[in-house]
Every structure is written in structure tokens, then in C-alpha cells.
Amino acid sequence: MSYNPELPGLEKLKKGSLYNILSAFLAVIFIVLFIVAIFIGETFVTTTVTLSNVTLSNSTSLPTNSSNLAALSLFSIAGILFIVALIIEILGIINLRSGFSLLSGMIQDISVGKTGTTLWIITALLSFLLPVLLVAIGIAISFSTGSTLSGIVGATFLVYVIDGVIFVLGIIANILVGIAFYKLGSVYSSSTVKVGGVLIATSILAFIGFILTYVGLGEVIRRVKGGMSVTQSWSNPLTNIPIAIYQTQPYGTISPNGILTFQVYSTAPATLLSATIEGLNFSTSTFNPQFVPANQNTNVMAYFNTLPITQGAMYRIVITASVNGTIMRFVVNALGT
């Protein structure tokens, strides 16, 4: 069975959907544990105040101490779950962004999903920086006005402003990601992915939406592995020009830190898939950029691990690319630096 260049992008999107499902599930558990911990903590405080006015034996206070310990334990577990959920969510964003990026060279208008994930990253950064900004601006206002109250009021106002920005950006991000999934479902004739995209765009039902996109993408991937391909419907607008991709410079450069640089030209839109150094058997699938537009010279960097490169030696690197849906290979010559 021939390799289909659409698979890496689809599998990244499926993995990203799964990560978002797991992250949301852990977030729900975190909220439940947090609420329970607060309830137990309040019970502990109330019991402590009551016991301070009544003379009781030492054994009577044991349940109170146990409640306090239980509350602290739940807070700790909730905190750990929050961190794990955050890490999984970041992995989900990275995989979704990578998936949309890989498929943007093959499916029109799907790049809005990449824009949506960028907005998610911005909202995450704002959320992380919010406490620091609040303290810094609150202190600055206090010093400038000579009033602590002014600092508190200013910081509170900033909370509402930044929360509003985060809220709006989050909604826009969900809408863009939802549109991308809807477009993907339309291209692959998957109503499950389309409905998932619509639910993601609503933000409120995004959890259910990602479940549907995960299930739908599984079916799409099975069909693609069976021979279905959207890239086969592409056609080169310049039908009289043969499809070709090649290095335009006499040679590029390759360094011991694993960075290969070269210039490439393609007569049709192309996606770089892999690079293998002959004689060293080192390979990579990481390029910047990964997509090569048609009919223009494009400077590309490929990233390997550390390499045993000899300065001044010439190396041959075999590049595999999907050019207008056709898998092609070409050789890049690179000088060791």
C-alpha cells in the first residue's frame, strides 16, 4: 500500500482531539475535588469555632483534625490534576496546530484551524501572566498615587479587562478550530467530524465536539488508508508543465548540530515529508517551512539530531515530498560546516 501524505496530519488531529478530551475530563475532576475540599475545609472551620466555646475532651477534636487533613489532601490532589490537565491541553494544542499545518497545503481554508490554535496559545500565556501583571500594575499604581486602595482598584479593573480579552480570544479560537474541522469533515464526507466542528465552535459543547472529531477522524483515517485521498483531486493549473521539485542552489549547508539548509523549487504545491542522509542513515521529518508553494524559490531548514559532520565534506540528502498529491524524491547536496 502506497504512503498517503494526508495521514500524518489526520493522525495529529486525532491525537490532538484525544488530548483535549482527556484534559477536559481531568479538569472536571479537578473542579469536583476543589469544591469538595472547600466544603470540608469550611466544615472544619465551623467545627473549630464551635469547639472553642465548649469544653470537650481531646478525643472529640480528632474528627476535626481528620477533616482538615482530608481537605488538604484533596487540595493537593486537585492541584496535581490541574497541572496534568494543563500539560495534556498544551500537548493537544501542539498536535492540532501541527495537524492543521500539515493539511493546509492539501486542503483549502483549513489553515484557519492553525490560527485558532495560535489564539489558544495566546490565551494560555495571558492566563499564566495574569497574576504577575496584576501584582506589578497594582504596586505601580500604589506607588504613583500613594494609595494602596487605588492600586487594588486598578488591579481589579485590569482583571476584568484581561479576563474579557481571554474570553473573547477563546471564543474566536474555538470558532476557527470548529470551522477547520467542519471543512475537514466536508472534504472527507464525514458528518461526524462536521458535527464535531460545529459543537467545538459553540465553546460550551467543545468537549462533546472533540469526542465526535476523535471518532470521526478514526473513520476518516481508515478510509484514507484504504485508498481515499483528497490530494488526488488536485490538478496542476499548468497542465503542460510536468510536476517537478528540485534543489536550486549548487549546494546547501549541514552542520554538526543537525541543521540542514537548502533552497528548493517546485512546479506545484508540495509538502516535505522526510530527509535521509546517505551514508549516515540519519533521518528527520521536521522542516521549516514544511509546505513549499508553487513556482517560487523557498529556503528550507531541516532539523536532525547531533551529526558526525566533517567540515568541507559534501553530503547527499534524499528528500521525500508530496507534490500535488504525488510522492516524489529528490537529492539535496550539502556542504559540511
For each residue, the residues with C-beta under 8 A, 3 or more apart:
1: 225
2: 327
3: 7 327
4: 7 224 225 229 231
5: 8 106 231 271 273 322 325 327
6: 9 10 103 106 224 229 230 231
7: 3 4 10 11 221 224 225
8: 5 11 12 102 273 285
9: 6 12 13 98 99 100 101 102 103 106
10: 6 7 13 14 99 103 217 220 221 224
11: 7 8 14 15 99 221
12: 8 9 15 16 95 96 98 99 102
13: 9 10 16 17 95 96 99 100 103 181 184 213 217
14: 10 11 17 18 99 213 214 217 218 221
15: 11 12 18 19 95 99
16: 12 13 19 20 91 92 93 94 95 96 97 98 99
17: 13 14 20 21 92 96 196 210 211 213 214 217
18: 14 15 21 22 92 214
19: 15 16 22 23 88 89 91 92 95
20: 16 17 23 24 89 92 96 206 207 210
21: 17 18 24 25 207 210 211 214
22: 18 19 25 26 85 88
23: 19 20 26 27 85 86 88 89 92
24: 20 21 27 28 85 206 207 210
25: 21 22 28 29
26: 22 23 29 30 81 84 85 88
27: 23 24 30 31 82 85
28: 24 25 31 32
29: 25 26 32 33 81
30: 26 27 33 34 78 81 82 85
31: 27 28 34 35
32: 28 29 35 36
33: 29 30 36 37 74 77 78 81
34: 30 31 37 38 74 75 78
35: 31 32 38 39
36: 32 33 39 40 74
37: 33 34 40 41 71 72 74 75 78
38: 34 35 41 42 71
39: 35 36 42 43
40: 36 37 43 44 67 70 71 74
41: 37 38 44 45 68 71 75
42: 38 39 45 46
43: 39 40 46 47 67
44: 40 41 47 48 64 67 68 71
45: 41 42 48 49
46: 42 43 49 50
47: 43 44 50 51 63 64 67
48: 44 45 51 52 64
49: 45 46 52 53
50: 46 47 53 54
51: 47 48 54 56 60 61 64
52: 48 49
53: 49 50
54: 50 51
55:
56: 51 60 61
57: 60
58: 61 62
59: 62
60: 51 56 57 63
61: 51 56 58 64 65
62: 58 59 65 66
63: 47 60 66 67
64: 44 47 48 51 61 67 68
65: 61 62 68 69
66: 62 63 69 70
67: 40 43 44 47 63 64 70 71
68: 41 44 64 65 71 72
69: 65 66 72 73
70: 40 66 67 73 74
71: 37 38 40 41 44 67 68 74 75
72: 37 68 69 75 76
73: 69 70 76 77
74: 33 34 36 37 40 70 71 77 78
75: 34 37 41 71 72 78 79
76: 72 73 79 80
77: 33 73 74 80 81
78: 30 33 34 37 74 75 81 82
79: 75 76 82 83
80: 76 77 83 84
81: 26 29 30 33 77 78 84 85
82: 27 30 78 79 85 86
83: 79 80 86 87
84: 26 80 81 87 88
85: 22 23 24 26 27 30 81 82 88 89
86: 23 82 83 89 90
87: 83 84 90 91
88: 19 22 23 26 84 85 91 92
89: 19 20 23 85 86 92 93 124
90: 86 87 93 94 124
91: 16 19 87 88 94 95
92: 16 17 18 19 20 23 88 89 95 96
93: 16 89 90 96 97 117 120 121 124
94: 16 90 91 97 98
95: 12 13 15 16 19 91 92 98 99
96: 12 13 16 17 20 92 93 99 100 113 117 177
97: 16 93 94 100 101 113 114 117 118
98: 9 12 16 94 95 101 102
99: 9 10 11 12 13 14 15 16 95 96 102 103 113
100: 9 13 96 97 103 104 110 111 113 114 117 180
101: 9 97 98 104 111 114 290 291
102: 8 9 12 98 99 105 271 290
103: 6 9 10 13 99 100 106 107 110 184
104: 100 101 107 110 111 114 291
105: 102 269 270 271 290 291
106: 5 6 9 103 230 231 234 269 271 322 325
107: 103 104 110 183 184 187 230
108:
109: 112 180 183
110: 100 103 104 107 113 180 183 184
111: 100 101 104 114 115 180
112: 109 115 116 176 179 180 183
113: 96 97 99 100 110 116 117 176 177 179 180 181
114: 97 100 101 104 111 117 118 180
115: 111 112 118 119 176
116: 112 113 119 120 172 173 174 175 176 177 179 180
117: 93 96 97 100 113 114 120 121 173 177
118: 97 114 115 121 122 173
119: 115 116 122 123 169 170 172 173 176
120: 93 116 117 123 124 170 173 177
121: 93 117 118 124 125
122: 118 119 125 126 169
123: 119 120 126 127 166 169 170 173
124: 89 90 93 120 121 127 128
125: 121 122 128 129
126: 122 123 129 130 162 165 166 169
127: 123 124 130 166
128: 124 125
129: 125 126 132 133
130: 126 127 133 134 159 162 163 166
131: 134 135
132: 129 135 136
133: 129 130 136 137 158 162
134: 130 131 137 138 155 158 159
135: 131 132 138 139 155
136: 132 133 139 140
137: 133 134 140 141 151 154 155 158
138: 134 135 141 142 151 152 154 155
139: 135 136 142 143 151
140: 136 137 143 144 151
141: 137 138 144 145 150 151 154 155
142: 138 139 145 146 147 148 150 151
143: 139 140 146
144: 140 141
145: 141 142 150 151
146: 142 143
147: 142 150 151
148: 142 151 152
149: 152 153
150: 141 142 145 147 153 154
151: 137 138 139 140 141 142 145 147 148 154 155
152: 138 148 149 155 156
153: 149 150 156 157
154: 137 138 141 150 151 157 158
155: 134 135 137 138 141 151 152 158 159
156: 152 153 159 160
157: 153 154 160 161
158: 133 134 137 154 155 161 162
159: 130 134 155 156 162 163
160: 156 157 163 164
161: 157 158 164 165
162: 126 130 133 158 159 165 166
163: 130 159 160 166 167
164: 160 161 167 168
165: 126 161 162 168 169
166: 123 126 127 130 162 163 169 170
167: 163 164 170 171
168: 164 165 171 172
169: 119 122 123 126 165 166 172 173
170: 119 120 123 166 167 173 174 203
171: 167 168 174 175 203
172: 116 119 168 169 175 176
173: 116 117 118 119 120 123 169 170 176 177
174: 116 170 171 177 178 200 201 202 203 206
175: 116 171 172 178 179 201 203
176: 112 113 115 116 119 172 173 179 180
177: 96 113 116 117 120 173 174 180 181 197 200 201
178: 174 175 181 182 197 198 199 200 201 202 209
179: 112 113 116 175 176 182 183 197 201
180: 100 109 110 111 112 113 114 116 176 177 183 184 197
181: 13 113 177 178 184 185 193 194 196 197 200 209 213
182: 178 179 185 186 193 194 197 198 201
183: 107 109 110 112 179 180 186 187 197
184: 13 103 107 110 180 181 187 188 190 193 197 220
185: 181 182 188 189 190 191 192 193 194 195 196 197 216
186: 182 183 189 194
187: 107 183 184 230
188: 184 185 193 220 223 224 228 230
189: 185 186
190: 184 185 193 194 216 217 219 220
191: 185 194 195 216
192: 185 195 196 212 213 215 216 219
193: 181 182 184 185 188 190 196 197 212 213 216 217 220
194: 181 182 185 186 190 191 197 198 216
195: 185 191 192 198 199 209 212
196: 17 181 185 192 193 199 200 208 209 210 211 212 213 214 215 216
197: 177 178 179 180 181 182 183 184 185 193 194 200 201 209 213
198: 178 182 194 195 201 202 209
199: 178 195 196 202 205 206 208 209 212
200: 174 177 178 181 196 197 203 205 206 209 210 213
201: 174 175 177 178 179 182 197 198 209
202: 174 178 198 199 205 206 209
203: 170 171 174 175 200 206
204:
205: 199 200 202 208 209
206: 20 24 174 199 200 202 203 209 210
207: 20 21 24 210 211
208: 196 199 205 211 212
209: 178 181 195 196 197 198 199 200 201 202 205 206 212 213
210: 17 20 21 24 196 200 206 207 213 214
211: 17 21 196 207 208 214 215
212: 192 193 195 196 199 208 209 215 216
213: 13 14 17 181 192 193 196 197 200 209 210 216 217
214: 14 17 18 21 196 210 211 217 218
215: 192 196 211 212 218 219
216: 185 190 191 192 193 194 196 212 213 219 220
217: 10 13 14 17 190 193 213 214 220 221
218: 14 214 215 221 222
219: 190 192 215 216 222 223
220: 10 184 188 190 193 216 217 223 224
221: 7 10 11 14 217 218 224 225
222: 218 219 225 226
223: 188 219 220 226 228
224: 4 6 7 10 188 220 221 227 228 229
225: 1 4 7 221 222
226: 222 223
227: 224
228: 188 223 224
229: 4 6 224 232 233 325
230: 6 106 107 187 188 233 234
231: 4 5 6 106 234 322 324 325
232: 229 325
233: 229 230
234: 106 230 231 268 269 324 325
235: 239 324
236: 239 241 243 267 268 324
237:
238: 241 267
239: 235 236
240:
241: 236 238 267
242: 267
243: 236 267 268 323 324 326 328
244: 266 267 323 328
245: 264 265 266 267 270 292 321 323 328 330
246: 264 265 330
247: 252 262 263 264 265 330 331 332 333
248: 263 264 265 297
249: 252 262 263
250: 333
251: 262 314 333 334 335
252: 247 249 260 261 262 263 332 333 334 335
253: 260 261 262 334 335 336 337
254: 259 260 261 277 307 309 315 317 334 335 336 337
255: 258 259 307 309 336 337
256: 306 307 308 309
257: 306 307
258: 255 284 303 304 305 306 307
259: 254 255 301 302 303 304
260: 252 253 254 275 301 302 303 304 317 332 334
261: 252 253 254 299 300 301 302 334
262: 247 249 251 252 253 299 300 302 317 332 334
263: 247 248 249 252 297 298 299 300
264: 245 246 247 248 272 292 297 298 300 319 330 332
265: 245 246 247 248 295 296 297 298
266: 244 245 269 270 292 293 294 295 298 321 323
267: 236 238 241 242 243 244 245 294 295 323
268: 234 236 243 294 323 324
269: 105 106 234 266 291 292 293 294 323 324
270: 105 245 266 291 292 294 321 322 323 324 328
271: 5 102 105 106 290 291 292 321 322
272: 264 275 287 290 291 292 300 302 319 320 321
273: 5 8 285 320 321 322 327
274: 283 284 285 319 320
275: 260 272 283 284 285 287 302 304 317 318 319 320 332
276: 281 282 283 317 318 320
277: 254 280 281 282 283 304 307 315 316 317
278: 315 316 317 318
279: 315 316
280: 277 307 308 315
281: 276 277
282: 276 277 304 305 307
283: 274 275 276 277 304
284: 258 274 275 287 302 303 304 305
285: 8 273 274 275
286: 302 303
287: 272 275 284 290 300 301 302 303
288: 300 301 303
289: 292 298 300
290: 101 102 105 271 272 287
291: 101 104 105 269 270 271 272
292: 245 264 266 269 270 271 272 289 298 300 321
293: 266 269 296 298
294: 266 267 268 269 270
295: 265 266 267
296: 265 293
297: 248 263 264 265
298: 263 264 265 266 289 292 293
299: 261 262 263
300: 261 262 263 264 272 287 288 289 292
301: 259 260 261 287 288
302: 259 260 261 262 272 275 284 286 287 317
303: 258 259 260 284 286 287 288
304: 258 259 260 275 277 282 283 284 307
305: 258 282 284
306: 256 257 258
307: 254 255 256 257 258 277 280 282 304
308: 256 280
309: 254 255 256 313 315 336 337
310: 313 336
311: 336 337
312: 335 336
313: 309 310 335 336
314: 251 333 334 335 336
315: 254 277 278 279 280 309 333 334 335 336
316: 277 278 279 331 332 333 334
317: 254 260 262 275 276 277 278 302 331 332 333 334
318: 275 276 278 329 330 331 332
319: 264 272 274 275 329 330 331 332
320: 272 273 274 275 276 327 328 329
321: 245 266 270 271 272 273 292 327 328 329 330
322: 5 106 231 270 271 273 325 326 327 328
323: 243 244 245 266 267 268 269 270 326 327 328
324: 231 234 235 236 243 268 269 270
325: 5 106 229 231 232 234 322
326: 243 322 323
327: 2 3 5 273 320 321 322 323
328: 243 244 245 270 320 321 322 323
329: 318 319 320 321
330: 245 246 247 264 318 319 321
331: 247 316 317 318 319
332: 247 252 260 262 264 275 316 317 318 319
333: 247 250 251 252 314 315 316 317
334: 251 252 253 254 260 261 262 314 315 316 317
335: 251 252 253 254 312 313 314 315
336: 253 254 255 309 310 311 312 313 314 315
337: 253 254 255 309 311
